[in-house]
């Protein structure tokens, strides 16, 4: 999935319904970045997001400035109304 603000930024999102380690998340995000480069939808500022059923291997979700991995539990907290 891609969310774009044409000419400004694009966020490329991949979802995995499995338990993923931090190392696997880094690999998946690298592959997502490679796939995104082939779409022609890149913008001056690109972001890559992995949503997994569960993440293991640490609390830190920002892998690099433009790459993030979150699990379903965290996503629910973010989108659930107060």
N, C-alpha and C positions, 0 to 999 in steps of 0.2 A: 504494500500500500504506500502511496506517496501523498503527502500534504504539501502544497506549494503556495508560495507567495511569489508569483512570477517576477523574475528580475531581482529578487531579494534573497529568498531562502527556500530550501526544500528539506523535508524530513521524510526519510525512507524508513519504513517500519516493517519488521518481520516478526511473526508470532510463531512460537513453538509450544505445543502442548506436551511438554516433557520436563523432567528435572535436568537442569543444565549447570555445569560447573563454570566457574569464572573463565577458565582456559577455553572451554567450548564456546562460551559467549564471545570471547575475543575472536575466535576463528569464524564464527557465524557472522559477526559484524564486519570482519574483513571481506568475507564473501559477499555480503550485502553491498558493501561499498563498491566492489568490483562489478556486481550486477547493475548497480545504479549508474555507474559510469557509462554503461552501454545503452541506457534508456534515452539519452538526449534530454532528460529532464533536470539535469544538474543546474544549480544556481550558484551565485557568488558565495553563498554560505550554505553548506550542506550538513545535515545532521542525520545520524543513524541510530535507530532505536530497536532493541530486541525486547519483546515481551515473552516471558517464559512462564510456564505453569509454576515452576519453582527454581530459584537460583541457589547454588551452593558455593561455598568457598569464600565467604566474606560478605560484609554488609555493604561495602562500597559499590555503588551502581554506576558511577561515572568512570568509564575505563580510559577515556581520553576526553579532551574538551568537546569534541563533536560526536562522541559515541557513548551511548548509555544502554544499560540492560536493567530491566525491572521485572519483578515477578508479579503474578496475578494478585497476590495479597496487597502489595504496594499499590498497584493500579486501582484496586477497589477503594483504597483509602483516599486516593487522589480524586477519583470521580464521584464518590459517594457524597450526596448532599449532607450538610451538617445536621 
